[in-house]
Amino acid sequence: MSSENNLKEEGMKPFSTIQLLNFCLGFFGLQFAWQMRIILSGPVTEELGASPFLFGLIWLAGPVTGMVVQPIIGELSDKTHTVFGKRRPYLFAGALLASLALWAFPNSAAIAQNIATFLKLPLPAFGGLIIAAIMIWVIDACVNAAQGPYRALVPDLVPPEQHSLANAYLSFAIGLGSVVAAGTAPFLKYVFNYQMSINAQFIMAALAFSLAMLWTCITIKEHNYKKNLSVNENKTENQDKTPFLKKAADFFKSSPEVSKICILQLFTWIGIMSLNIFFTQYAIHTIYGVPDLTTATEEVKNSYANLIGKATNFSSICFAVQNLICFLVSIPIGLLSTKFGNKKVHFFSLITLALTFVGMGLSKNSAFILICMGIAGIGWASILALPFAMLSEFIKKGSEGSVMGIFNIFIAGPQVLVCTLLAWIISKCSYIIPAGINYRWEYAFFIGAVTLLIGALITNFINEKNN
């Protein structure tokens, strides 16, 4: 009865299935755009001359903007009071700017040429690559600007007993968005024999992101905002004056379990980003045997165009299968975690994911790789939902955006190691093939498996508040 009274006082009514599906639609668009960036950024930047290490450095855009942008935007969204709400201005602005950058990214070479022509200056050797790097930074900054406030909507609007389920629905949307994004081009190729261009795929991603997020901004009403604004204005202002670093310190002091969850995220995201960042290049160069083309002539690059197309389609299919499984198991994972506890389900999921990484690192068989990527979808669904559900038990009311921003540091920070140290290791592990030089892209999976196993062990020591 007290739980019902608390919900009535806070105005939080349990979400129906239809409301949860509608709630996660914007995340569908966000992940659609992010998945396209994951799959196709490698081929675009390699075409412009990016080596494995330089490719990793360009990927730094994601973690750096995540560590900087999400905490700042999270803090600002906690303090924002407009007629449009607290979170929605950041959702819409992030989607709009990211969509413009998604359109520009595959056209980086042409944009660089037009800038040089307009300024009447010679085109720098890596002019297109510089523009591409800038666009990736814009995309990643805007995705992070939208993602943090979106995650904060869960504790903002959803009753505590539905946090695991709501995060599972976000995982469901991520899986579905990734499946559609990754599967569209291969579907058109194999069913209608039409190869969708990289430019067209990025335009599709831009439209999906902006339209889905616009729908969310229109249909999601932030909890009791207009009704309680004048009553709670002074209280909110006093709360918002707490310095960000003080909020961070209080957050970590709130429970020793918070630190465990953050360390769990650190090792988990080293593992999962080892896959996300390097899988397409692994498919192109290891499975399909395309040599490194960063210094190749245009004639040589053109001779491998069809094989690269097949490899990128295969990578897209693998990500589509992975995220299809994520899509299918995300809701059951939420229900299982409600019954058995978040940490037990997450522990099993991480162990399974680590084993699939080892399998992929040891094999070059495309059918086996595809099966492994499907099984990896179980771990991916768990990663996208259960750590957030565990964390939400310890979030103080009114600090949701700030906490999600702080938590994202332990998602983004590990990626810096992947983009720098792991990229450097791969760049130093070259070998000769008949067609030229290649790199040990599979090393990403072995290193990722080790960090996932560490994450699983840490999960086992977390004491959940509700258990």
C-alpha positions as CSV (number, residue, x, y, z in Angstrom):
1,M,0.0,0.0,0.0
2,S,2.9,2.4,0.8
3,S,4.3,1.7,-2.6
4,E,1.0,2.7,-4.2
5,N,0.9,5.9,-2.1
6,N,4.4,6.8,-3.2
7,L,3.5,6.4,-6.8
8,K,0.4,8.5,-6.4
9,E,2.4,11.3,-4.6
10,E,5.0,11.3,-7.4
11,G,2.3,11.0,-10.1
12,M,4.0,7.9,-11.5
13,K,1.6,5.4,-13.0
14,P,2.8,2.0,-14.2
15,F,3.5,2.1,-18.0
16,S,1.4,-0.2,-20.2
17,T,3.0,-2.3,-23.0
18,I,1.9,0.2,-25.6
19,Q,3.3,3.1,-23.6
20,L,6.7,1.3,-23.1
21,L,6.9,0.6,-26.9
22,N,6.1,4.3,-27.6
23,F,8.6,5.4,-25.0
24,C,11.5,3.6,-26.7
25,L,10.8,4.7,-30.3
26,G,13.3,7.6,-30.1
27,F,16.0,5.2,-29.0
28,F,15.2,3.1,-32.1
29,G,16.2,6.1,-34.3
30,L,19.2,6.9,-32.2
31,Q,20.6,3.3,-32.4
32,F,19.7,3.2,-36.2
33,A,22.1,6.1,-36.7
34,W,24.7,4.8,-34.3
35,Q,24.7,1.3,-35.9
36,M,25.3,2.8,-39.4
37,R,28.2,4.8,-38.0
38,I,29.6,1.6,-36.5
39,I,29.4,-0.5,-39.6
40,L,30.4,2.0,-42.3
41,S,32.9,4.4,-40.7
42,G,35.8,2.0,-41.3
43,P,35.3,1.6,-45.1
44,V,34.8,5.4,-45.5
45,T,37.8,6.5,-43.5
46,E,40.1,3.7,-45.0
47,E,39.1,4.9,-48.4
48,L,40.3,8.4,-47.4
49,G,43.7,7.0,-46.2
50,A,43.2,6.0,-42.5
51,S,45.6,3.4,-41.1
52,P,44.4,1.0,-38.3
53,F,45.9,3.3,-35.7
54,L,44.5,6.5,-37.3
55,F,41.2,4.8,-37.6
56,G,41.3,4.1,-33.8
57,L,42.2,7.7,-33.1
58,I,39.2,8.9,-35.2
59,W,37.0,6.5,-33.1
60,L,38.2,8.5,-30.0
61,A,35.3,10.8,-30.9
62,G,32.9,8.5,-29.2
63,P,34.5,8.0,-25.9
64,V,35.9,11.5,-25.5
65,T,32.5,13.2,-26.3
66,G,30.9,10.6,-24.1
67,M,33.1,11.5,-21.1
68,V,32.7,15.3,-21.7
69,V,29.3,15.8,-23.4
70,Q,27.1,13.4,-21.4
71,P,28.1,14.6,-17.9
72,I,27.7,18.2,-19.0
73,I,24.4,17.7,-20.9
74,G,23.2,15.5,-18.0
75,E,23.9,18.2,-15.5
76,L,22.3,20.9,-17.8
77,S,19.2,18.8,-18.4
78,D,18.7,18.4,-14.6
79,K,18.7,22.2,-14.4
80,T,16.7,23.0,-17.6
81,H,13.2,24.3,-17.1
82,T,11.4,25.2,-20.3
83,V,7.9,24.9,-21.7
84,F,9.3,21.9,-23.7
85,G,10.5,20.1,-20.6
86,K,13.8,19.1,-19.1
87,R,15.1,16.4,-21.4
88,R,13.3,17.0,-24.7
89,P,15.3,20.0,-25.9
90,Y,18.4,18.0,-25.8
91,L,16.8,15.0,-27.5
92,F,15.6,17.0,-30.5
93,A,18.7,19.2,-30.9
94,G,21.0,16.2,-30.7
95,A,19.1,14.3,-33.3
96,L,18.9,17.3,-35.7
97,L,22.6,18.1,-35.6
98,A,23.6,14.5,-35.8
99,S,21.4,14.0,-38.8
100,L,23.2,16.8,-40.7
101,A,26.6,15.3,-39.9
102,L,25.4,11.8,-40.9
103,W,24.6,13.2,-44.4
104,A,27.9,15.1,-44.6
105,F,30.2,12.2,-43.4
106,P,30.3,10.0,-46.6
107,N,30.6,13.2,-48.7
108,S,33.7,14.4,-46.8
109,A,36.0,14.3,-49.8
110,A,33.6,16.4,-51.9
111,I,33.1,18.8,-49.1
112,A,36.8,19.2,-48.6
113,Q,37.3,19.8,-52.3
114,N,34.5,22.5,-52.3
115,I,36.0,24.3,-49.3
116,A,39.4,24.3,-51.0
117,T,37.9,25.6,-54.3
118,F,35.9,28.3,-52.4
119,L,38.9,29.5,-50.5
120,K,41.1,29.2,-53.6
121,L,43.6,27.1,-51.8
122,P,45.2,23.7,-52.7
123,L,43.4,20.7,-51.2
124,P,45.5,19.2,-48.3
125,A,46.6,15.6,-48.7
126,F,44.2,14.4,-46.0
127,G,41.6,17.1,-46.4
128,G,38.7,14.6,-46.9
129,L,39.9,12.6,-43.8
130,I,40.0,15.8,-41.7
131,I,36.4,16.6,-42.7
132,A,35.3,13.0,-42.0
133,A,36.9,13.1,-38.6
134,I,35.1,16.3,-37.7
135,M,31.8,14.8,-38.9
136,I,32.3,11.7,-36.7
137,W,33.0,14.0,-33.7
138,V,29.8,15.9,-34.4
139,I,27.8,12.7,-34.8
140,D,29.2,11.2,-31.6
141,A,28.8,14.4,-29.6
142,C,25.2,14.8,-30.6
143,V,24.3,11.1,-30.1
144,N,25.8,11.4,-26.6
145,A,23.9,14.7,-26.0
146,A,20.6,12.9,-26.8
147,Q,21.4,9.5,-25.1
148,G,22.1,10.7,-21.6
149,P,18.8,12.7,-21.2
150,Y,16.9,9.9,-22.8
151,R,18.3,7.4,-20.3
152,A,17.4,9.9,-17.5
153,L,13.7,9.7,-18.6
154,V,13.5,6.2,-17.1
155,P,13.9,7.3,-13.5
156,D,12.1,10.5,-14.3
157,L,8.9,8.9,-15.6
158,V,8.8,5.2,-14.9
159,P,7.9,3.7,-11.5
160,P,10.9,2.1,-9.7
161,E,9.5,-1.5,-10.0
162,Q,9.4,-1.0,-13.8
163,H,13.0,0.3,-14.2
164,S,14.4,-3.1,-15.3
165,L,11.6,-3.6,-17.7
166,A,11.8,0.0,-19.1
167,N,15.6,-0.4,-19.7
168,A,14.8,-3.8,-21.3
169,Y,12.5,-2.0,-23.7
170,L,15.2,0.4,-24.6
171,S,17.4,-2.6,-25.2
172,F,14.6,-3.9,-27.4
173,A,14.6,-0.7,-29.4
174,I,18.3,-0.7,-29.8
175,G,18.2,-4.3,-31.1
176,L,15.4,-3.5,-33.5
177,G,17.0,-0.2,-34.7
178,S,20.3,-2.1,-35.3
179,V,18.6,-4.9,-37.2
180,V,16.8,-2.6,-39.6
181,A,19.9,-0.4,-40.0
182,A,22.3,-3.3,-40.6
183,G,19.9,-5.4,-42.6
184,T,18.4,-3.0,-45.1
185,A,21.4,-2.9,-47.6
186,P,22.0,-6.7,-47.6
187,F,18.3,-7.4,-47.9
188,L,18.0,-5.1,-51.0
189,K,21.1,-6.7,-52.5
190,Y,20.1,-10.4,-52.0
191,V,16.4,-10.0,-52.7
192,F,16.3,-7.3,-55.4
193,N,20.0,-7.4,-56.5
194,Y,20.2,-3.6,-55.7
195,Q,23.4,-2.5,-53.9
196,M,22.5,0.5,-51.7
197,S,25.3,3.1,-51.7
198,I,27.0,4.2,-48.6
199,N,25.7,7.7,-49.1
200,A,22.1,6.4,-49.3
201,Q,22.5,4.4,-46.1
202,F,23.7,7.4,-44.2
203,I,20.8,9.5,-45.5
204,M,18.5,6.7,-44.3
205,A,20.1,6.8,-40.9
206,A,19.7,10.6,-40.7
207,L,16.0,10.4,-41.4
208,A,15.4,7.6,-39.0
209,F,17.2,9.5,-36.2
210,S,15.5,12.8,-36.7
211,L,12.0,11.5,-37.3
212,A,11.9,9.0,-34.5
213,M,13.3,11.5,-32.0
214,L,10.8,14.1,-33.1
215,W,8.0,11.6,-32.5
216,T,9.3,11.0,-29.0
217,C,9.5,14.7,-28.2
218,I,5.9,15.1,-29.3
219,T,4.4,12.1,-27.6
220,I,6.3,11.8,-24.3
221,K,5.1,14.2,-21.7
222,E,7.6,14.9,-18.9
223,H,6.2,14.1,-15.5
224,N,4.0,16.8,-13.9
225,Y,6.4,19.5,-15.3
226,K,3.9,22.3,-16.0
227,K,1.7,21.5,-13.0
228,N,4.5,21.6,-10.5
229,L,7.0,24.1,-12.0
230,S,5.9,27.2,-10.0
231,V,5.5,25.2,-6.8
232,N,8.9,23.5,-7.0
233,E,10.9,26.2,-8.7
234,N,12.8,27.4,-5.6
235,K,13.4,23.8,-4.4
236,T,14.8,22.8,-7.7
237,E,17.0,25.9,-8.0
238,N,18.5,25.1,-4.5
239,Q,19.1,21.5,-5.5
240,D,20.7,22.5,-8.8
241,K,23.3,24.7,-7.1
242,T,25.1,21.6,-5.9
243,P,28.4,21.5,-7.8
244,F,28.8,18.7,-10.3
245,L,31.9,17.2,-8.6
246,K,30.0,17.2,-5.2
247,K,27.2,15.3,-6.9
248,A,29.7,12.8,-8.3
249,A,31.4,12.3,-4.9
250,D,28.0,11.9,-3.2
251,F,27.0,9.4,-5.9
252,F,30.0,7.2,-5.2
253,K,29.6,7.5,-1.4
254,S,26.0,6.5,-1.6
255,S,26.8,2.8,-1.7
256,P,29.9,0.6,-2.3
257,E,27.8,-1.2,-4.9
258,V,27.9,1.9,-7.1
259,S,31.6,1.6,-7.5
260,K,31.3,-2.0,-8.4
261,I,28.7,-1.3,-11.1
262,C,31.0,1.4,-12.5
263,I,34.0,-0.9,-12.6
264,L,31.8,-3.6,-14.2
265,Q,30.9,-1.1,-17.0
266,L,34.6,-0.2,-17.5
267,F,35.6,-3.8,-18.3
268,T,32.4,-4.7,-20.1
269,W,32.7,-1.8,-22.5
270,I,36.4,-2.5,-23.3
271,G,35.1,-5.9,-24.5
272,I,32.0,-4.9,-26.4
273,M,33.7,-2.0,-28.2
274,S,36.5,-4.2,-29.3
275,L,33.9,-5.9,-31.4
276,N,31.9,-2.8,-32.5
277,I,34.9,-0.8,-33.6
278,F,36.9,-3.5,-35.4
279,F,34.5,-6.1,-36.7
280,T,33.8,-4.6,-40.1
281,Q,37.6,-4.2,-40.7
282,Y,38.0,-7.8,-39.5
283,A,35.4,-9.0,-42.0
284,I,37.0,-7.1,-44.9
285,H,40.6,-8.0,-44.2
286,T,40.6,-11.3,-42.3
287,I,37.5,-13.2,-43.5
288,Y,37.5,-11.9,-47.1
289,G,41.3,-11.4,-47.4
290,V,41.4,-7.9,-48.7
291,P,44.9,-6.4,-48.1
292,D,45.4,-3.0,-46.4
293,L,44.5,-0.3,-48.9
294,T,45.4,2.8,-47.1
295,T,48.4,3.6,-49.4
296,A,47.0,1.8,-52.5
297,T,46.4,3.5,-55.8
298,E,42.8,4.3,-57.0
299,E,43.2,1.5,-59.5
300,V,44.0,-1.1,-56.9
301,K,41.2,0.2,-54.6
302,N,38.7,-0.1,-57.5
303,S,39.9,-3.7,-58.1
304,Y,38.8,-4.7,-54.6
305,A,35.5,-2.6,-54.6
306,N,33.2,-5.6,-55.2
307,L,35.0,-7.8,-52.6
308,I,34.7,-4.9,-50.1
309,G,31.1,-4.6,-50.9
310,K,30.5,-8.3,-50.1
311,A,32.5,-8.0,-46.9
312,T,30.6,-4.9,-45.7
313,N,27.3,-6.7,-46.5
314,F,28.5,-9.7,-44.5
315,S,29.4,-7.4,-41.6
316,S,26.0,-5.8,-41.8
317,I,24.3,-9.2,-41.8
318,C,26.3,-10.2,-38.7
319,F,25.4,-7.0,-36.8
320,A,21.7,-7.5,-38.0
321,V,21.7,-11.1,-36.6
322,Q,23.4,-10.0,-33.4
323,N,20.8,-7.3,-32.9
324,L,17.9,-9.4,-34.0
325,I,18.8,-11.8,-31.1
326,C,19.2,-8.7,-28.9
327,F,15.7,-7.6,-30.0
328,L,14.2,-11.0,-29.4
329,V,15.7,-11.6,-25.9
330,S,15.6,-8.1,-24.5
331,I,12.1,-8.3,-23.0
332,P,12.7,-11.9,-21.7
333,I,15.9,-10.7,-20.1
334,G,14.0,-8.0,-18.4
335,L,11.4,-10.5,-17.1
336,L,14.1,-13.0,-16.0
337,S,16.0,-10.3,-14.1
338,T,12.8,-9.3,-12.3
339,K,12.4,-12.9,-11.2
340,F,16.0,-14.0,-10.6
341,G,17.8,-10.7,-10.0
342,N,19.8,-8.5,-12.4
343,K,23.3,-9.7,-11.5
344,K,22.6,-13.5,-12.0
345,V,21.2,-12.9,-15.5
346,H,24.0,-10.5,-16.3
347,F,26.7,-12.8,-15.1
348,F,25.5,-15.6,-17.4
349,S,25.2,-13.2,-20.3
350,L,28.7,-11.9,-20.0
351,I,30.2,-15.4,-19.7
352,T,28.3,-16.4,-22.9
353,L,29.5,-13.3,-24.7
354,A,33.2,-13.9,-23.8
355,L,33.0,-17.5,-25.2
356,T,31.7,-16.2,-28.5
357,F,34.5,-13.7,-28.7
358,V,37.0,-16.6,-28.3
359,G,35.2,-18.6,-31.0
360,M,35.3,-15.7,-33.5
361,G,39.0,-15.0,-32.8
362,L,39.9,-18.6,-33.6
363,S,37.8,-19.1,-36.7
364,K,37.6,-17.5,-40.2
365,N,34.6,-19.5,-41.2
366,S,31.9,-17.0,-42.2
367,A,29.0,-19.3,-41.2
368,F,30.5,-20.0,-37.7
369,I,31.2,-16.2,-37.3
370,L,27.5,-15.5,-38.1
371,I,26.4,-18.0,-35.5
372,C,28.7,-16.5,-32.9
373,M,27.4,-13.0,-33.6
374,G,23.9,-14.2,-33.1
375,I,24.8,-15.7,-29.7
376,A,26.6,-12.5,-28.8
377,G,23.2,-10.7,-29.1
378,I,22.3,-12.2,-25.7
379,G,25.2,-10.5,-24.0
380,W,24.6,-7.3,-25.9
381,A,20.9,-7.2,-24.7
382,S,22.0,-7.6,-21.1
383,I,24.7,-5.0,-21.4
384,L,22.2,-2.5,-22.7
385,A,19.8,-3.0,-19.9
386,L,20.8,-4.6,-16.7
387,P,23.8,-2.4,-15.5
388,F,21.4,0.6,-15.9
389,A,18.7,-1.2,-14.0
390,M,21.2,-2.1,-11.1
391,L,22.4,1.5,-11.0
392,S,18.9,3.0,-11.0
393,E,18.3,1.5,-7.5
394,F,20.9,4.0,-6.1
395,I,19.9,7.2,-8.0
396,K,18.8,10.1,-5.8
397,K,15.7,11.8,-7.1
398,G,16.5,15.0,-9.0
399,S,20.0,14.0,-10.1
400,E,19.0,11.5,-12.8
401,G,20.7,13.4,-15.7
402,S,23.9,14.0,-13.7
403,V,24.1,10.4,-12.6
404,M,23.7,9.1,-16.1
405,G,26.4,11.5,-17.3
406,I,28.7,10.3,-14.5
407,F,27.9,6.7,-15.3
408,N,28.6,7.2,-19.0
409,I,32.2,8.0,-18.1
410,F,32.7,4.4,-17.3
411,I,31.2,3.4,-20.7
412,A,33.1,6.0,-22.7
413,G,36.4,5.9,-20.8
414,P,37.3,2.3,-21.6
415,Q,36.7,3.0,-25.2
416,V,39.7,5.3,-25.1
417,L,41.9,2.2,-24.4
418,V,40.3,0.4,-27.3
419,C,40.8,3.3,-29.7
420,T,44.4,3.9,-28.8
421,L,46.1,0.9,-27.1
422,L,44.2,-1.8,-28.9
423,A,44.4,0.0,-32.3
424,W,48.1,0.5,-31.8
425,I,48.6,-3.2,-31.0
426,I,46.8,-4.2,-34.1
427,S,48.8,-1.7,-36.2
428,K,52.0,-3.3,-34.9
429,C,50.9,-6.9,-35.7
430,S,51.1,-6.9,-39.5
431,Y,51.8,-9.9,-41.7
432,I,52.3,-10.5,-45.4
433,I,49.6,-12.1,-47.6
434,P,49.9,-12.8,-51.4
435,A,48.0,-9.5,-52.2
436,G,50.0,-7.3,-49.8
437,I,50.1,-6.5,-46.1
438,N,47.4,-7.3,-43.5
439,Y,46.8,-6.9,-39.8
440,R,45.7,-9.1,-36.9
441,W,42.2,-7.7,-36.4
442,E,41.2,-10.9,-34.5
443,Y,43.3,-9.8,-31.6
444,A,40.5,-7.4,-30.7
445,F,38.3,-10.4,-29.8
446,F,40.8,-12.1,-27.6
447,I,41.5,-9.0,-25.5
448,G,37.7,-8.3,-25.4
449,A,37.0,-11.8,-24.1
450,V,39.4,-11.3,-21.2
451,T,37.8,-8.1,-20.1
452,L,34.3,-9.5,-20.4
453,L,35.3,-12.4,-18.1
454,I,36.6,-9.9,-15.6
455,G,33.3,-8.0,-15.8
456,A,31.4,-11.2,-15.1
457,L,33.5,-11.9,-12.0
458,I,32.8,-8.3,-10.7
459,T,29.0,-8.8,-11.4
460,N,29.0,-11.8,-9.1
461,F,30.1,-9.5,-6.1
462,I,27.4,-6.8,-6.6
463,N,24.8,-6.8,-3.8
464,E,21.5,-5.5,-5.3
465,K,19.4,-3.3,-3.1
466,N,16.1,-5.1,-3.9
467,N,17.5,-8.6,-3.3
